[in-house]
Amino acid sequence: MAILLAITAALFVAVLLVLIRLFAGPTLYDRVLAVNTFGTLTVLLLSALGFVTERPDFLDIAMLYALINFVSTIAILKFFRYRALGRATTRGEEV
């Protein structure tokens, strides 16, 4: 159980550093990177918890959360670049 405490403490320190970057980030991309890193640290915490407690259910949840984190990061970056999530349109073309 001591290993879980050490892992949790290290991840919470990393989360605090990421939250500082999230609020102090000078650009939008710094903030998106901080949110993505926060999701990755959450996946690591869920995986460590599942491994230490010998419950593989947490690993399945962590994999699902990692997939959602990846897809949402790509969608956010696409939205900020093109200002749309759907199909790109040209002038005169109706959607």
Secondary structure by P-SEA (a helix, b strand, c coil): caaaaaaaaaaaaaaaaaaaaaaacccaaaaaaaaaaaaaaaaaaaaaaaaaaccaaaaaaaaaaaaaaaaaaaaaaaaaacccccccccccccc
